[in-house]
Structures are given as structure tokens and as C-alpha cells.
Amino acid sequence: MSAIAVLVAERPHSISGKPTRSRSDAVAASVALAIPQHQVSLWTAGAIADSVARDYLALGANTLHAVECAAPEYTVAALCGPLKTTPWVLTGTRSEAEQGSNLLPYALAHALDRPLVVDVVAIAPEPQGDGSHWVVTQALPKGARRTLRVAAPAVLAISASAPVTLRHALASAMAGQIVRHAHSANTQSPALSASDTPVQQVPRNKRRKVLEARIAQSGHARMLGAIESPASAGTVLKAGTPNEKAQAVLDYLRTHSLVNF
């Protein structure tokens, strides 16, 4: 039985501002809990409200570990020590708040010296294996999919579009345990000491301004603009039988490749 650690965090609600669970992290936890014969634990760095922790435990996990973290830039340093012996580490993707950096999976994989697979939508343990190899389905642009064979230890970033159902069991929320740990730099290995260096924060790029239509017209006005007139080389049919007019319309459609019969 292999161990799986899933990184979770709280986020402010977009309207009320109250702390709540992140959907992308909940999807990652649900994907991990659906893998048979694996021990799943949830991990977070920094403060997390008990109500949010219970919401994550309601997904079906038994334990949520909260590691003390002085500041957000020390998140990777706080998690490296407890997770360095865990073969599988799963994270969510970009947070819902504004334009998240999506940097944590990359920084954690670099600090742990592990391969990283992003945009994972499905995980299946290798048949008749010991849990050290997984068959991972990765989402690619334009709806494409790619299957990879990944060996532990590794870091996987689960896509928020993974086809899972988020459950909420009150019994699991109450039965789960919240374990809080004090972060100590002495527990880290020398290879991970460099991750204690705080991340340099720089201003993000300005959000692109949405282009607006130069002229606001009604639907009727736009329809009139799309209709050809004699001044724009169009043809106005006033005389002729209905069959002749229908034939003229059909010829026009064929000329512009709008019909193929």
C-alpha cells in the first residue's frame, strides 16, 4: 500500500469573504481517494479554519495535517520536510481567486527533486503492481489526451476538470482528525535547506483590457448591414416568377459555397 499526500488550502469566498475550501484542491483529494489500496492524507501549510478542514475531511479522508507556516512564501519549505518520504504528492491547479500563480506544484517538485505531471484528469494504478507505478491520463489543448506511465516518487497536479463527484459526508467530517504540526527547520534534510529562502515577489502583469465594440448597434441594424444592396453589387429581385426567384437565390448560395447540392 502506497501513501498519497494531497495538498489543500482554504480560500476566501468570492462574495462573503469567509474561508472555504478550494474546489480544485477538493477535486485532487477526490481523485486520490478514488484510488484503491492507497493511504491518503491531506496536508496544508499555514492556518486553516476547523470548518474548512472538516469540509475537506468530509470528502472521505481520515486525517488532515496542518503544518505551521510563518508566511505564504515559506509554504514549500514547510511542506518539504513532512513530504520528502511520501511517494505520491497530489496538488490542485490554479486557485479560483483572481489569477493564481499556479507555482506551488513546480516549486515543490523542484525542491523535492521529483518529476511533475500537470493537468492530470485520471489516475489508475498499474495492474498487479505494488503501487510504485501509475497510469496517468493528462489533458492536452483542444481536448486531446495523453497516457503516461509514471513511477514514484512524483508530484501530480490534478486538473479541476477531472471527472469526479465531490461528496460531503457528515460522518466522515466528524470522524476525521486534524493534526497540527510545528514547522522546524532542523527536521529538513540538507538537500532541502535551499527551499527556506523566501520566494521573490514581483508585481504581476496588468490584466488585459477587454476590447469593446466601437459602434453599439441593434440586432436589426446589424442584419440590415449584412444584406447586400444594388450599391454593393447585390441584386434586387422584383420581377419574375417564384421559381425564377428561388433559382436566383439558389445560384447565389452555390456561388458563395453555402450549399453543396
C-alpha positions as CSV (number, residue, x, y, z in Angstrom):
1,M,0.0,0.0,0.0
2,S,1.5,3.3,-1.1
3,A,1.0,6.6,0.7
4,I,-0.6,9.6,-1.0
5,A,-0.4,13.2,0.3
6,V,-2.8,15.7,-1.1
7,L,-2.1,19.4,-0.6
8,V,-5.2,21.5,0.3
9,A,-5.7,25.1,1.4
10,E,-8.5,27.4,2.3
11,R,-9.6,30.4,0.2
12,P,-11.9,33.3,0.8
13,H,-15.4,33.1,-0.6
14,S,-15.8,35.4,-3.7
15,I,-18.9,37.1,-2.2
16,S,-19.0,36.7,1.6
17,G,-15.2,36.6,2.1
18,K,-15.5,33.7,4.6
19,P,-12.9,31.0,4.4
20,T,-14.0,28.0,2.4
21,R,-12.4,25.0,0.7
22,S,-10.9,25.3,-2.8
23,R,-12.7,23.3,-5.5
24,S,-9.5,22.5,-7.3
25,D,-8.0,21.0,-4.1
26,A,-11.2,19.1,-3.4
27,V,-11.0,17.6,-6.9
28,A,-7.4,16.5,-6.3
29,A,-8.4,14.9,-2.9
30,S,-11.4,13.1,-4.5
31,V,-9.2,11.7,-7.3
32,A,-6.7,10.4,-4.7
33,L,-9.5,8.9,-2.5
34,A,-10.8,7.0,-5.5
35,I,-7.6,5.1,-6.0
36,P,-7.9,1.7,-4.3
37,Q,-5.4,0.3,-1.8
38,H,-3.7,3.6,-1.0
39,Q,-3.4,5.5,2.2
40,V,-4.5,9.1,1.6
41,S,-3.7,12.0,3.9
42,L,-4.4,15.7,3.4
43,W,-1.7,18.4,4.1
44,T,-1.8,22.1,4.3
45,A,0.7,24.8,5.3
46,G,-0.4,27.7,7.4
47,A,-3.6,28.5,9.3
48,I,-6.8,26.7,8.3
49,A,-10.1,27.1,9.9
50,D,-11.6,24.0,11.6
51,S,-14.7,24.4,9.5
52,V,-12.7,24.3,6.2
53,A,-10.7,21.4,7.5
54,R,-13.9,19.5,8.2
55,D,-15.2,20.2,4.7
56,Y,-12.1,18.6,3.3
57,L,-12.4,15.6,5.7
58,A,-16.0,15.2,4.5
59,L,-14.6,14.0,1.2
60,G,-13.6,10.8,2.9
61,A,-10.1,11.4,4.2
62,N,-9.1,10.2,7.7
63,T,-6.5,12.8,8.6
64,L,-5.7,16.4,7.7
65,H,-2.2,17.6,8.7
66,A,-1.7,21.4,9.2
67,V,1.9,22.5,9.2
68,E,2.8,25.8,10.9
69,C,4.0,28.3,8.3
70,A,5.2,31.9,9.1
71,A,4.3,33.4,5.8
72,P,3.0,32.2,2.4
73,E,6.4,32.4,0.8
74,Y,7.6,29.7,3.2
75,T,4.9,27.2,2.1
76,V,7.3,25.0,0.1
77,A,9.9,25.0,2.9
78,A,7.2,23.9,5.4
79,L,6.0,21.1,3.3
80,C,9.3,19.6,2.1
81,G,10.2,18.0,5.4
82,P,7.0,16.1,6.0
83,L,6.5,15.1,2.4
84,K,10.0,14.0,1.4
85,T,9.3,10.3,2.3
86,T,5.8,10.3,0.7
87,P,6.0,8.6,-2.8
88,W,3.0,10.4,-4.3
89,V,2.1,14.0,-3.8
90,L,-1.0,15.5,-5.4
91,T,-2.0,19.1,-5.7
92,G,-4.7,21.2,-7.2
93,T,-4.2,23.7,-10.0
94,R,-4.8,27.4,-10.1
95,S,-6.9,28.8,-7.3
96,E,-10.2,30.5,-8.0
97,A,-9.2,33.8,-6.6
98,E,-8.1,36.2,-9.3
99,Q,-5.3,34.8,-11.5
100,G,-3.4,32.4,-9.2
101,S,0.3,31.9,-9.9
102,N,0.0,28.0,-10.2
103,L,3.6,28.0,-8.9
104,L,3.3,25.6,-6.0
105,P,3.4,22.3,-7.9
106,Y,6.5,23.4,-9.8
107,A,8.3,24.8,-6.7
108,L,7.5,21.7,-4.7
109,A,8.6,19.3,-7.4
110,H,11.9,21.3,-7.8
111,A,12.5,21.3,-4.0
112,L,11.8,17.5,-3.7
113,D,13.8,16.8,-6.9
114,R,10.8,14.9,-8.4
115,P,9.2,14.8,-11.8
116,L,6.0,16.8,-12.2
117,V,2.9,16.0,-14.4
118,V,0.3,18.7,-14.7
119,D,-3.3,18.8,-15.9
120,V,-3.9,15.2,-14.8
121,V,-7.6,14.1,-15.2
122,A,-7.4,10.4,-14.3
123,I,-5.1,8.0,-12.3
124,A,-5.1,4.2,-12.4
125,P,-2.6,2.1,-10.5
126,E,-0.7,-0.3,-12.7
127,P,-2.4,-3.7,-12.7
128,Q,-0.8,-6.3,-10.5
129,G,1.7,-3.8,-9.3
130,D,2.9,-2.7,-5.8
131,G,1.7,0.9,-6.2
132,S,5.0,2.3,-7.4
133,H,3.8,2.9,-10.9
134,W,0.7,4.7,-12.1
135,V,-1.0,5.1,-15.5
136,V,-1.8,8.8,-15.7
137,T,-4.1,10.5,-18.2
138,Q,-3.0,14.1,-19.0
139,A,-5.2,16.7,-20.6
140,L,-3.8,18.5,-23.6
141,P,-5.0,21.5,-25.5
142,K,-8.0,21.2,-27.8
143,G,-9.5,18.3,-25.9
144,A,-6.6,15.9,-26.6
145,R,-5.5,13.3,-24.0
146,R,-2.2,11.6,-23.3
147,T,-1.4,8.5,-21.3
148,L,1.8,8.3,-19.3
149,R,3.4,5.7,-17.1
150,V,4.7,7.5,-14.0
151,A,7.0,6.0,-11.4
152,A,7.1,7.1,-7.7
153,P,8.2,9.4,-6.3
154,A,6.4,12.1,-8.3
155,V,4.2,15.2,-8.0
156,L,0.9,15.3,-9.9
157,A,-1.1,18.5,-10.4
158,I,-4.8,17.4,-10.8
159,S,-6.9,19.4,-13.3
160,A,-10.0,21.0,-12.0
161,S,-11.9,19.4,-14.9
162,A,-11.2,15.8,-13.7
163,P,-14.4,13.8,-13.9
164,V,-15.1,13.2,-10.2
165,T,-18.0,13.7,-7.9
166,L,-17.4,15.8,-4.8
167,R,-19.0,14.1,-1.8
168,H,-19.8,15.6,1.6
169,A,-20.3,13.0,4.3
170,L,-21.0,14.5,7.8
171,A,-19.9,11.3,9.5
172,S,-16.5,11.5,7.7
173,A,-16.2,15.2,8.6
174,M,-16.7,14.4,12.3
175,A,-14.6,11.2,12.4
176,G,-11.6,12.7,10.7
177,Q,-8.7,14.0,12.7
178,I,-7.0,17.4,12.4
179,V,-3.3,17.2,13.3
180,R,-1.3,20.4,13.7
181,H,2.5,20.4,13.4
182,A,5.1,23.0,14.3
183,H,7.4,23.7,11.5
184,S,11.1,23.2,12.4
185,A,14.0,23.8,10.0
186,N,16.0,21.2,11.9
187,T,13.9,18.4,10.6
188,Q,14.7,19.1,7.0
189,S,17.5,17.4,5.1
190,P,20.4,19.5,3.8
191,A,19.3,19.0,0.2
192,L,16.1,20.9,1.0
193,S,17.7,23.7,3.0
194,A,17.7,26.0,0.0
195,S,13.9,26.0,-0.1
196,D,13.9,28.1,3.1
197,T,14.9,31.1,1.0
198,P,11.7,33.2,0.6
199,V,10.3,33.5,-2.8
200,Q,10.9,36.8,-4.5
201,Q,7.6,38.6,-5.1
202,V,7.2,40.8,-8.2
203,P,4.1,42.7,-9.4
204,R,2.1,40.7,-11.9
205,N,1.3,42.0,-15.3
206,K,-1.6,44.2,-15.8
207,R,-4.8,42.4,-16.8
208,R,-5.6,42.8,-20.5
209,K,-8.3,45.3,-21.2
210,V,-11.3,43.7,-22.8
211,L,-11.9,45.1,-26.3
212,E,-15.3,46.8,-26.8
213,A,-17.3,47.3,-29.9
214,R,-16.7,50.7,-31.5
215,I,-20.3,51.2,-32.5
216,A,-23.1,49.7,-30.5
217,Q,-25.9,48.7,-32.9
218,S,-29.1,46.8,-32.5
219,G,-29.6,43.4,-34.0
220,H,-31.9,44.8,-36.7
221,A,-29.2,47.3,-37.7
222,R,-26.6,44.6,-37.9
223,M,-28.9,42.5,-40.0
224,L,-29.5,45.3,-42.5
225,G,-25.8,45.8,-42.8
226,A,-25.3,42.2,-43.7
227,I,-27.9,42.3,-46.5
228,E,-26.5,43.3,-49.9
229,S,-27.9,46.2,-51.9
230,P,-27.6,47.3,-55.5
231,A,-24.9,49.7,-54.4
232,S,-22.8,46.8,-53.1
233,A,-23.1,44.7,-56.2
234,G,-26.2,43.0,-54.9
235,T,-29.3,42.0,-56.9
236,V,-32.8,43.1,-56.1
237,L,-35.4,40.7,-57.5
238,K,-38.7,42.4,-58.2
239,A,-39.9,40.8,-61.4
240,G,-40.1,37.2,-62.3
241,T,-41.9,34.0,-61.2
242,P,-41.4,32.5,-57.8
243,N,-39.4,29.7,-59.4
244,E,-37.0,32.2,-61.1
245,K,-36.5,34.0,-57.8
246,A,-35.9,30.7,-56.0
247,Q,-33.4,29.7,-58.7
248,A,-31.6,33.1,-58.3
249,V,-31.3,32.6,-54.5
250,L,-30.0,29.0,-55.0
251,D,-27.4,30.2,-57.5
252,Y,-26.3,32.8,-55.1
253,L,-25.8,30.2,-52.3
254,R,-23.9,28.0,-54.7
255,T,-21.7,30.8,-55.8
256,H,-20.7,31.5,-52.2
257,S,-20.3,27.8,-51.3
258,L,-23.2,28.0,-48.8
259,V,-24.8,24.8,-50.2
260,N,-23.3,21.8,-51.9
261,F,-26.3,20.5,-53.9
